[in-house]
Amino acid sequence: MTEEKELKRGINLPVAIFIIVGMVIGASIWINPAEKLNETGPAIFLCYIIAVIPAIFVAYNSAYLGSAFPVAGGSYVITSRLTGAFGGFMTVWLIILAVGCTLSYLGASFGFFIGQAIGIPEGTRMVWFSVLVGLVVLVVFYFLNWIRIEISGLIELIITIVGDIFVMVIFIISAIPAFKPSNFVPLFPEGFSPVLFTALTFYFAYVGFTLILDVAGEVKNPSKNIPRALLISIIFLVVMYTIQSLMVAGVQPYENPVGTVVQLILTGGLLPSGMVLFVSILIAVAIASTIHPAYMAYSRDIMMIAREGLFPKKLANISDKQKTPIPALTILFIVGVVFLFTFIPILAPSFGVYTAAVLLSAIVGVIVLILQIPLSIAAIILPKKFPEWHEKSGFKPSRRTLKIMGIIGAVLSFVFVLLVFTEPEAGLVIALIVFPYTGIGVLLYFIQKTRLSKKGIDFKEKLTDLPKLPEVEKEPMGKIERLAKEKDSR
């Protein structure tokens, strides 16, 4: 391996779309529509339409930033260049915690859904089954991310289609015969307020659009494909979420809610008994579809900050053969395993495996929201600080529009951070883990900054320019163009 090796632009538009979709769709779509049905009434489907409104601002800012700064590890690069070295360091430091919690949460959830499907009872046996199966899943996806980005991206495309999309389509089709329009009368049994409040909590179903910034250095024709991928994926997600929740309301009367959509499938007689196990496995695969891009995207931030000296240099290494940052992937894998073998076994006896996993996901949600704040601010600063990159952007809104979208994106992200702390259990867990971890990060930053200063390294000078940007591939020439060029060269 060698530090000088560059990543390769191997992600085309379809793969970029499915990476985003695979990252954004999580387990919540299989829980929330059924769990919240009793609170909102049959208007549950409107919650996903309302919830996407704040997500649009984040996606808009990400489309602009990714188009202007098409570099690997975009979250770090953008934050460090536009808000300073401290912001860049803390971004990566928090990303490591977020991804570690994500891997643990998803690995345990995968094991839990498989355990439910094969009939393992709740208790100690289910806890360790979930942990061990989760470990296997994390190992598998760790090694899958060693391979070239073209193949790794194709794997994510297949997993997302088979897990996330196919299983949702199966549920929607199976629910059609049992769909009752009469379930929608009245549409707002408790008024509109519960719908609006639930929509605020459903915003977390759209968290993850900033991921495209972290693989932007490997996206083909990024100035065009990044905005396109975000636009297509956000439309697709709204449509799928809305239809699935609409079918839940049409099948299940709001007065008699069930805990999850999975339980609705198991007890509602929507599918033949032989299909239930198959669908449960597909739902587990849907959960796994988020593990893959989490490894893929955020390892690039670790690689970039290590390349610039704020993290150990060895973490910047890239495989000669596969062009992937294996040491950075390894750090994420280790943190994920640590949380899997500590957090889940400690909390599962009191809360159950899935609730313990959901508490981890709350940590992830808060960190993602926190990181969206400097990125939204960066969209405001970029045109002034790097006007040349603003002009090169394939998606170039006016400065006034960027200011409006950036301010709204930052404010909404902050509001949703506060909203999470209104849940006592989640707020306590987040405070006990995120606050001490952040404090350690602040201390490490100043230690590293002092160490670099003693070596005569001026880190501020590094942040006056961008890392090397790989050239954007041109579209391959057609046969006529190629023949014409050959003729001219004679």
N, C-alpha and C positions, 0 to 999 in steps of 0.2 A: 504494500500500500504506500501511497505517497500523497503528501499534502497538496502538491501542485495540480494534481489531476482535477479536471472539471466534471461537473455533472453534465448529463446529456439531455437535450430537449426531446423527450420521447412521449409526451402526453398530448394527444390530439383532442379536438373538441368533444367528441363523445365520451372519451375516458375522463376528461376534466369534469363533465357534467355528472357522471356517475360517481366520481370521487366525492364531489360536493354532496350529492344526494345520499350516498352511503354514510357520509360523516354526519349529516344533519338528522336523518331518520334514526331514531333510537328505539328503545323499548317502550317509551311513553305512549306511542300511538296504539299500543296493545293493552294499555291500562286506562289512560285518562278518559277517553270517550265513554266507557262504561262506568267508571268510578264516579265521574262528575255528572252523570245523566240525571240523577235525582235532584241535584242542586239547580241545574239550569233548565231542566225540562227538555223537550225535543228540539229546542233551538241550539242544542250543543254544537251542531255543525257550523253555526255562525261564529262560534268562538275562534275557530281556526282562520276564518276570513278576517276577523278583527285583529287576531294575534299577529298576523303577518305585517301589519302596518308599521310597527317599530322596527321589525326586521328589515324592511325595505331600505331604511336609512343606512343601516350597517352594510347591507349588500351593495348599495349605491356607492358608499365610500370605498368599499373593498374593490369594486370594479374599477374605480378611478386609480386607486393606489397600485393595484396589481398591473394595470395597463401602463402606468408611468414608471414603476419600479419592478420590472419583471426579473427579479433575482430570487435565488434560493434563500430560504430563511427570511422571507419578506417581513414577518412580524418583528424580528430583531432589527433587520437593516433599516426598515422604515422608522421604527421607534427611536433607534439610536441616532439616526441622522437628523431627525426632526424634533426630538425632545431631549436628546443628550445621552451620554454614556450610562448614567445611572438608570434612566428609563429603559435603555436597551438591555442592560444587565438584569434588571428586575423582571423584565418581560420574559427572558429565557428562564430565569430562576423559577418563576411562577408556572411557566409552561411545563417544566419538568414535573412539578407537583401535579398539575392538572392532568397530564398524560398518564402519570403513574396511577392516579385515582381512576382515570378512565379505563385503563387496562384492567385494573382490579375489579372495578364495578361491572364491566362487560364480561370479563372472564367468569366471575361468580354468577352473573345472571344467566350466561350461557349454560353453565353447569346446573343451575337451578331449574331452568326450563326443560332440560334433558331429563333431570331427575324426576320432575313432575310427570313428564310424558311416559316414563317407564315405571311409575308408581312408587318411587321411594318416599317414605313418610317424612314429615317434618321432624326435626330433632338433630341430634349430633351426627347421625349418619348422613343426613342431607347436607349439613354444613361441610363436612369433609369431602363428600362427593362433589359438591359444587366447587370447592377450593381446588381439588386435584384435577377435575375436568377443566376448570379454568386455567390451571397451570399448563396443561397440554395445549390448550388453544393459544395461549400467549407464546409458547415455544414455537408452535407451528407458524404463526403469523410473523414472529421474529425472523425466522429463517426465510419465509417467503419474501420479506422485505430486503433480503440480501441480494436478490436477483435484480436484473436490469429494470429500469423504470417502465420500459415498454411492456414487459411481461407482467411486472407487478401491477401496473395500471389495468392491464387486461384482466387480471385475476379479480381486481376490485370491481370491474364492470360486470363480470360474470356473477360474483357473489351478490352484488346489489340487485341485479335483475332477478336472480333465483330466490334470494332471501327477501329483500325489502319489497320489491315490486310484485313478483309472482304470487307471494303469499297474500298480499293485500288484494290482488285481483281475485284469488280463490275465495277469500272471505266475502268480497263484494258480490260476486256471482252467486255464491251459495246462499246469501241473505235475500236475494231477489224474491224467491217463492214465499218467504215468510214475511216480506215487507208489508206493513199495514199503514196506509195513509191516515187512518183514524188515530194512530198514535200521535199525530202532530196537532191534535186539537185537545186543549189549547196549546199554542206554540210557546207562550211565555206564562206558565202557570204561577210563577213567583215574581213576575215582572221582568224588566230588562236588566236590572242591576246585577243579579247573579250571573247573567250571561257576560256582562262587561267585566266583572271581577275574574271570572274563570278564564276569559280571554287573556287577561294579564298574566295569569299563571301558565297559560298555554304558549306564551312567547318562547319558553324554553324549548319547545319543539322545533323552533327555527334557529337555535343557536348553532353556529358552526360555519357560517359563510366565510369568515376570515381565513379559514384553512387554505383557500386558494392562494393566498399571499405567500404561504410557506413553500409551495411547490411551483410558484410562478416562474422560477428559473428553469424549470423543466417542461413548461408548456410551449407547444409549438405556436408560432405566430401569436404571442401573448397579448399584444396590444388590441387584437380583435377577439381572440378566443376567450380571454378571461371575462370581459363584460358579457359576451354571448353566453358563456357557461353559467354565469350567475343569473342572468335573466331567465334562461330556459329552466334552470333548476328551481328557482323560486316559484315560477308559474306551475311547474309540475308538482311541487310539494303541496302548494295550496289546493290544487285540484284533488290530489290523492287523499290528503288529510280530510278535506271537506266531504268527499264522497264516502269515505270509510265511516266517519262520525255520523253522517246522514243515515247510513245503513244500520248503524247501531241503534239510533233512535227509532228507525222504522221497524226494527225487529223486536226490541225490548221496550215495554211500557216504562215510562220514567218513574212510575210509582213503585215498580218492582225492580230496582237496579241490581246488577251483578257487579262483582269486584273488578273483573277485567274482561277484555274482549276475548281472551283465551278461554275464560270460564263460560262465556256466552257460547263459544263454539262447542265446548265440551258438554254443556248441559242443555243447549238449545235445540239439539237435533238437527243442526244445519248441514252437517256432513255425515256420511256413513262412518260407522265406528272405525273401520279400517283406515279412513283418511285422517282421523283426528291425530294419530301419532305422527303421520307424515307432515301435517300442518304444524304441529308443535315443533318438530325438528326444523322446519323451514323458518319458523319464528326465531329459533335459536340461531340459525344461520344469519337472519336479518340483524340480530344483535352483533354477531361477529363481523358483519360488514363495516362496522364503525371501528373495530380494532385495527383493521388493515390501514386505512388512511391516517389514523392517529399516529401510528409508527412512521408511516411514509412522510407525512408533512412536517411534523414537529422535530424530527431528527435533523432536519435541515437548519433549523434555528441554532441548535447546539453546534453544528458543524461551522456555521458562519461566525458565531461569537468566539469559538475556539481559534478559528483562523486569524481573528484579529487580536487575540492575546488576552482577552478577559476571562476565558476558561482555559484549562490545560490544553496545550497544543495537540496532544495525541488525539483529542476528540475531533480534530479537524480532518483526520485521515479519511481518504476515499479509496475504495477498492480499485486496484488497477484494472481488473477484468470486468467487474459488474458495474462500476461507476456509482456505487452506493456508499453512504457514510456509516459503515458498520460499527465503529466505536460509539457514535452518537446513538445508534439504535440500541446498543447494548446498555447504555445508561438508562434509557427509557424502560427497557425490559426488566432491569434489576429493580428499579423503583416500583414498577407494577407488581412484581413478585413479592416484594416486601410488604406492600399494602394488602395484597391478596392473602398472605399468610399471617398477618397481624390484625388488621382492621376487621375483616370478615369474621374470623373465629371469635374475636373479643365481643363484638356487638350482636352477632347472630343468635346466641342463646337467649338474649333479652328481646330482640326485635324481629328475629327471623332473618333468613339469608337475604331475601329480596329487599326487605326494608333497610337492612344494613347496607346493601349495595346502592339503594336509592340515596341514602345519606352521603355516600361517596360522590354520587352524581351531583348532589347539591353543591359540594365543594367545587366540582368541575364547572358547574354553571356560574358560580360567583366569580371564579378566576377568569373565565371567558368574558364575562361582562366587564370586569375590571380592565382587562386588556383591550376591550373595544373602546374604552375611553381615550387613551392616548392615540389609538389609531384614527379615531374620529377627529381628534385635534390635529393629527398629522395631515389629514386631507385639507385642512384650512391653511396650514403653514406651507405645504409643499410648493404651490405656485410662486410664492415669494422667495423662498430659500433656494429652490432648484428650478428656476424658470425654464432652463433648457430641457429638463425632463418633463415638465408640464407640457411644453410645446410638442414633444415627441409622443405624448400619450395618444393612444388610439381612441380613448374615451375622454374627452376634454370638456367638462362642463365649465360654465362661467365661474369666476371667482366668487361672485355673490351667491350662486347656487351652492358651491362647495362650502361656503361659510354657513349657510342655512342648514344644509344636510349634516355638516360636521357638528354643529352645535346641538341639533336635535338628537343626533346619534349618541353623542357623549352624555347629554342630559338623561335620555331614556335609559341608557345603560346604567347610569348611576341610580336612577329610580328603581330599577329592577334589582340592583344589588341590595338596596334597602328593603325591598319587598321580601326577599328571601329570609331576612332576619326576623320577619314577623312570625315565622314558623319556629317555635321555641326549640324543638329537638334539633332541627337542621341548623338553626342559628348557633346553638351551643357547640355542636360538632365542628362547624366551620370556624368558629372563634378559636377553639382549642387546637386546631391544626393549622389554619392559614396564618393567623397572627404570629405565633412563635416561628413558623417557617419563614415568614416574610422578614422578621427581625434578624434571623440568622443570615438571610440573603443580604440585608443591608450591611451587616458586619463584614461579611465576606467581600462585598464590593469595595469597601474602604480599605480592607487589608490588601486586596489585589491592586487597587489604585496606588497605594503607598509603595508597594513592591515595584510596580512599573515605573513610578517616579524616581525611585532610587537607581533604576537602571537607565535613567535618562530618556524614557519613552513618553512622549507627549501624546496621550490618547486622543485629546481634542483634535489634533491635527489629522488623525485618521478619519475622523467623522466629518471632515470638510468635503469628502468625495464619496462616491459609491464604489462598492466592490466591482471587480470586472464583470461586465454584463455579457453573457454569451450572445453571439450574433443571432438575430431572429432569422429562422429559416424562410427562404422564399418558397412560394408554391412551385412544385416541380413543373418544368416546361412541358407543354403538350408536344405531340409528334411534329406538328406543322412548325411550331416555334423552334424546335430543335433542328429541323432540317434547314430552316431559314438561317439560323445562326451558323450552321456548318457551311452553308453556301457563302455567307458574308466573309467567313474566315479564310476562304480559298483565294 
